[in-house]
Amino acid sequence: MLNVNEKLQFKALYRQFLFRMVDLELLSSSAQGDISKLLGQIAGMLIFFSTMLSLGGMLFDGRGMTRLEFLTTLWSIQHFLISTTMLVVGMFAILSWDTTFPDRRDVLILAPLPVRPRTLFFAKVAALGAALGTGVASLNGLAGLVWPALHFVPPDGNVLRTLLAYWVSVSAAGIFVMCCVLSVQGLAAELLPRRHFLRVSAILQLGALCLFLAGYFLEPSLESPPLLLDPANQHRVLQVPTYWFWGLFQTLNGPLNLPGVPAAPRELWSGLAARALLALAISVTGSATAFVLAYFRTIRRIVEEPDIVPGSRASAPFGSRWLPRFGSSPMTAVVQFSIRTLLRSRQHRLLLVFFLGIGLSFLVLLAHSRPPGDQLGPEELYQAALIVSSLVMMCCMVVGMRVVFSRPLEIRANWIFRIAGLSAAADCQAACRRSLFVLAVLPAWAISAAALLPDFPWRMFATHLVALALLASIAVEATIYNFRKIPFTCTYLPGKSRANFLILAGYGFLTVIFQAAQFEMTLLPSAVKSAELIMALAAAAALAYRYSREQAKLDPEGVQFEDKAPDVILRLGLNRDGAPV
């Protein structure tokens, strides 16, 4: 048990660990060292998503479906809720990767203080548990009540049992994902010297992110009785962790069997549940061992062993040893600074890979949607799917890079660019435009070209690539409109972005993309209409460029080096006797 002094230390450390997902030194002065608004915004997004799902549960009516379609829909929703919970927990575990275990600064600050390692251990465990519980509760708070109570209750069951089974299953799924990440991270920290662990840690973090995104978007969809009972799919079901915890829910709740629909055998559900419990026990044991070793053994090694030694120019990547010029000296400095910052910052690469993973998932998913032979539909449908995926990936890369630009890394670089004379808003916007084209548009364009080349005739292939480049130019101008920051150098104000509307904007964006792909497919077979499309897009890109540039020239504030909170008092701009009110 903790004494009174240790309880006070526990409370202070608990709050510090809980709200330390972002480096506080990179925050704007308006934030006053508090990121609670950012965490509240993330929780608000999850609650909004849960509210939309709960509304769907209230409006769901299966009376117009067959019994097989009705059961397949309910099974799909059950599996979707569990897999989405695992994805959210996995993303949180990856984003808090660097703050899970103590670093050198923690050790140097806390070691001289009379703080016991067990106090640090309990505070970190409590912070992780609170964050995990908040994420799971925010995502499932409403949807986890409406769907189980209204639609998941079996004929021989009751509502309380169904609710308990659902919350036990999603909580176990979240704990499993979090403990797996902690086990891998702790095992690497124990087996490797610290300087090697810090290098391998970046690869592990990136690999875990790709694994979660690929598993979520590309896992097999087998939530149908005929597919689930097919002997050819049995081994696939047993290999996917999301199906393990879905089987755990079915075992605790009781299978939802309907007359006339083939029922899954209880042996299948019990086998999946056994795998879920075994995996949960192994992951919890591994993470507990990693935590104990980290807080009672690794802390000493952090002080004794050096961090990563700066590399030489000979061992640096080719892109960081030589880069071409991108215009004037200030423009070149900004673009090269952006490239080198992205190469050495793990957190920024992770954020960019998240957006890139969404685009690549669309590309892979739609590329494999064409069936072999003559039974799969017309070739135009497959080509339209590739066009959709290329447009989605391009927009994800541009938007993702724009988001990455606004996250700081080198605050001290502000004064260097101020001395260099890059203070006009138009110059700053031009530098950001070139950086976006180099880091976002060019890679996405090259990936799309490689994916589309085998399945498009040369004329249609070239026309789409030109149209894609022009659309990317319009997207770049839209993202840098009113953006007056040097990439990676402006302090960050948490909660300022309007991420609350991200889900609605995503649905509207996909709708527009699908319509645009269908419209383009009607024009590509005709050379005249293709030329008209290119001319229209070129005119739109030129107008967007000119309008954005003129607005930047009229901006009197110039380059922004710090995010500021909006004024509490709004000025009306009224004048009296020539003096402002």
ChimeraX attribute file (.defattr): number of C-alpha atoms within 10 A of each C-alpha:
attribute: neighborCount
match mode: 1-to-1
recipient: residues
	/A:1	5
	/A:2	12
	/A:3	8
	/A:4	9
	/A:5	10
	/A:6	17
	/A:7	14
	/A:8	12
	/A:9	18
	/A:10	22
	/A:11	13
	/A:12	12
	/A:13	19
	/A:14	22
	/A:15	14
	/A:16	14
	/A:17	20
	/A:18	22
	/A:19	18
	/A:20	16
	/A:21	18
	/A:22	17
	/A:23	13
	/A:24	15
	/A:25	13
	/A:26	19
	/A:27	23
	/A:28	20
	/A:29	16
	/A:30	16
	/A:31	19
	/A:32	10
	/A:33	16
	/A:34	18
	/A:35	20
	/A:36	15
	/A:37	14
	/A:38	18
	/A:39	17
	/A:40	13
	/A:41	19
	/A:42	17
	/A:43	19
	/A:44	16
	/A:45	19
	/A:46	23
	/A:47	20
	/A:48	18
	/A:49	19
	/A:50	21
	/A:51	19
	/A:52	15
	/A:53	21
	/A:54	20
	/A:55	14
	/A:56	14
	/A:57	20
	/A:58	14
	/A:59	9
	/A:60	12
	/A:61	11
	/A:62	14
	/A:63	8
	/A:64	8
	/A:65	11
	/A:66	11
	/A:67	16
	/A:68	16
	/A:69	15
	/A:70	17
	/A:71	20
	/A:72	17
	/A:73	15
	/A:74	19
	/A:75	19
	/A:76	15
	/A:77	17
	/A:78	20
	/A:79	21
	/A:80	17
	/A:81	22
	/A:82	24
	/A:83	24
	/A:84	18
	/A:85	23
	/A:86	26
	/A:87	21
	/A:88	19
	/A:89	24
	/A:90	25
	/A:91	19
	/A:92	16
	/A:93	25
	/A:94	23
	/A:95	18
	/A:96	16
	/A:97	18
	/A:98	19
	/A:99	18
	/A:100	22
	/A:101	21
	/A:102	18
	/A:103	14
	/A:104	15
	/A:105	11
	/A:106	13
	/A:107	15
	/A:108	13
	/A:109	9
	/A:110	14
	/A:111	15
	/A:112	8
	/A:113	9
	/A:114	10
	/A:115	14
	/A:116	13
	/A:117	16
	/A:118	15
	/A:119	19
	/A:120	21
	/A:121	21
	/A:122	15
	/A:123	23
	/A:124	25
	/A:125	18
	/A:126	19
	/A:127	20
	/A:128	19
	/A:129	15
	/A:130	14
	/A:131	18
	/A:132	20
	/A:133	15
	/A:134	15
	/A:135	21
	/A:136	25
	/A:137	21
	/A:138	22
	/A:139	24
	/A:140	27
	/A:141	18
	/A:142	20
	/A:143	24
	/A:144	22
	/A:145	17
	/A:146	20
	/A:147	26
	/A:148	24
	/A:149	18
	/A:150	13
	/A:151	17
	/A:152	24
	/A:153	20
	/A:154	18
	/A:155	11
	/A:156	9
	/A:157	14
	/A:158	13
	/A:159	17
	/A:160	13
	/A:161	16
	/A:162	25
	/A:163	20
	/A:164	14
	/A:165	20
	/A:166	29
	/A:167	20
	/A:168	15
	/A:169	24
	/A:170	25
	/A:171	19
	/A:172	19
	/A:173	28
	/A:174	25
	/A:175	21
	/A:176	26
	/A:177	25
	/A:178	24
	/A:179	23
	/A:180	21
	/A:181	20
	/A:182	25
	/A:183	22
	/A:184	18
	/A:185	23
	/A:186	23
	/A:187	18
	/A:188	19
	/A:189	23
	/A:190	16
	/A:191	10
	/A:192	12
	/A:193	15
	/A:194	22
	/A:195	16
	/A:196	16
	/A:197	20
	/A:198	17
	/A:199	12
	/A:200	15
	/A:201	20
	/A:202	18
	/A:203	13
	/A:204	18
	/A:205	22
	/A:206	18
	/A:207	12
	/A:208	18
	/A:209	23
	/A:210	18
	/A:211	13
	/A:212	20
	/A:213	20
	/A:214	16
	/A:215	17
	/A:216	17
	/A:217	17
	/A:218	13
	/A:219	14
	/A:220	12
	/A:221	13
	/A:222	20
	/A:223	21
	/A:224	19
	/A:225	17
	/A:226	16
	/A:227	13
	/A:228	18
	/A:229	17
	/A:230	11
	/A:231	10
	/A:232	10
	/A:233	14
	/A:234	14
	/A:235	9
	/A:236	14
	/A:237	21
	/A:238	16
	/A:239	12
	/A:240	14
	/A:241	20
	/A:242	26
	/A:243	23
	/A:244	26
	/A:245	32
	/A:246	25
	/A:247	28
	/A:248	28
	/A:249	26
	/A:250	25
	/A:251	20
	/A:252	18
	/A:253	25
	/A:254	21
	/A:255	21
	/A:256	18
	/A:257	14
	/A:258	14
	/A:259	8
	/A:260	8
	/A:261	14
	/A:262	12
	/A:263	15
	/A:264	16
	/A:265	10
	/A:266	14
	/A:267	10
	/A:268	17
	/A:269	23
	/A:270	17
	/A:271	15
	/A:272	27
	/A:273	23
	/A:274	17
	/A:275	20
	/A:276	24
	/A:277	17
	/A:278	12
	/A:279	19
	/A:280	21
	/A:281	13
	/A:282	16
	/A:283	22
	/A:284	20
	/A:285	15
	/A:286	19
	/A:287	22
	/A:288	17
	/A:289	15
	/A:290	23
	/A:291	23
	/A:292	15
	/A:293	16
	/A:294	21
	/A:295	18
	/A:296	14
	/A:297	13
	/A:298	21
	/A:299	20
	/A:300	14
	/A:301	15
	/A:302	21
	/A:303	16
	/A:304	10
	/A:305	11
	/A:306	13
	/A:307	16
	/A:308	12
	/A:309	8
	/A:310	7
	/A:311	8
	/A:312	7
	/A:313	10
	/A:314	8
	/A:315	8
	/A:316	12
	/A:317	11
	/A:318	10
	/A:319	12
	/A:320	15
	/A:321	11
	/A:322	10
	/A:323	13
	/A:324	9
	/A:325	12
	/A:326	17
	/A:327	12
	/A:328	9
	/A:329	11
	/A:330	17
	/A:331	21
	/A:332	18
	/A:333	17
	/A:334	23
	/A:335	27
	/A:336	21
	/A:337	18
	/A:338	22
	/A:339	17
	/A:340	16
	/A:341	18
	/A:342	21
	/A:343	14
	/A:344	11
	/A:345	12
	/A:346	16
	/A:347	20
	/A:348	22
	/A:349	17
	/A:350	21
	/A:351	19
	/A:352	23
	/A:353	21
	/A:354	20
	/A:355	21
	/A:356	25
	/A:357	22
	/A:358	19
	/A:359	23
	/A:360	25
	/A:361	21
	/A:362	22
	/A:363	23
	/A:364	16
	/A:365	16
	/A:366	18
	/A:367	16
	/A:368	13
	/A:369	13
	/A:370	17
	/A:371	10
	/A:372	9
	/A:373	7
	/A:374	8
	/A:375	8
	/A:376	12
	/A:377	12
	/A:378	10
	/A:379	12
	/A:380	13
	/A:381	15
	/A:382	19
	/A:383	20
	/A:384	20
	/A:385	22
	/A:386	26
	/A:387	27
	/A:388	23
	/A:389	27
	/A:390	27
	/A:391	26
	/A:392	23
	/A:393	27
	/A:394	29
	/A:395	24
	/A:396	23
	/A:397	29
	/A:398	26
	/A:399	22
	/A:400	19
	/A:401	28
	/A:402	22
	/A:403	17
	/A:404	19
	/A:405	24
	/A:406	20
	/A:407	20
	/A:408	20
	/A:409	22
	/A:410	14
	/A:411	17
	/A:412	10
	/A:413	15
	/A:414	18
	/A:415	12
	/A:416	10
	/A:417	17
	/A:418	12
	/A:419	9
	/A:420	11
	/A:421	11
	/A:422	20
	/A:423	19
	/A:424	17
	/A:425	24
	/A:426	21
	/A:427	20
	/A:428	24
	/A:429	26
	/A:430	16
	/A:431	25
	/A:432	26
	/A:433	18
	/A:434	19
	/A:435	25
	/A:436	26
	/A:437	20
	/A:438	16
	/A:439	17
	/A:440	25
	/A:441	24
	/A:442	16
	/A:443	14
	/A:444	26
	/A:445	22
	/A:446	11
	/A:447	15
	/A:448	23
	/A:449	17
	/A:450	9
	/A:451	18
	/A:452	19
	/A:453	13
	/A:454	10
	/A:455	13
	/A:456	16
	/A:457	12
	/A:458	11
	/A:459	13
	/A:460	20
	/A:461	16
	/A:462	14
	/A:463	17
	/A:464	24
	/A:465	18
	/A:466	16
	/A:467	19
	/A:468	23
	/A:469	20
	/A:470	21
	/A:471	19
	/A:472	25
	/A:473	23
	/A:474	19
	/A:475	18
	/A:476	26
	/A:477	25
	/A:478	16
	/A:479	16
	/A:480	19
	/A:481	16
	/A:482	14
	/A:483	20
	/A:484	24
	/A:485	25
	/A:486	26
	/A:487	27
	/A:488	23
	/A:489	24
	/A:490	27
	/A:491	26
	/A:492	26
	/A:493	25
	/A:494	22
	/A:495	18
	/A:496	14
	/A:497	11
	/A:498	8
	/A:499	13
	/A:500	17
	/A:501	11
	/A:502	11
	/A:503	15
	/A:504	10
	/A:505	12
	/A:506	11
	/A:507	11
	/A:508	11
	/A:509	13
	/A:510	14
	/A:511	11
	/A:512	11
	/A:513	18
	/A:514	18
	/A:515	11
	/A:516	15
	/A:517	19
	/A:518	17
	/A:519	12
	/A:520	18
	/A:521	18
	/A:522	13
	/A:523	16
	/A:524	18
	/A:525	13
	/A:526	13
	/A:527	13
	/A:528	10
	/A:529	14
	/A:530	21
	/A:531	14
	/A:532	13
	/A:533	18
	/A:534	17
	/A:535	14
	/A:536	14
	/A:537	20
	/A:538	19
	/A:539	13
	/A:540	16
	/A:541	21
	/A:542	16
	/A:543	14
	/A:544	19
	/A:545	17
	/A:546	13
	/A:547	13
	/A:548	18
	/A:549	18
	/A:550	12
	/A:551	13
	/A:552	23
	/A:553	14
	/A:554	11
	/A:555	14
	/A:556	9
	/A:557	11
	/A:558	19
	/A:559	22
	/A:560	19
	/A:561	21
	/A:562	20
	/A:563	19
	/A:564	15
	/A:565	14
	/A:566	9
	/A:567	7
	/A:568	6
	/A:569	6
	/A:570	7
	/A:571	9
	/A:572	8
	/A:573	7
	/A:574	9
	/A:575	9
	/A:576	7
	/A:577	6
	/A:578	7
	/A:579	7
	/A:580	10
	/A:581	10
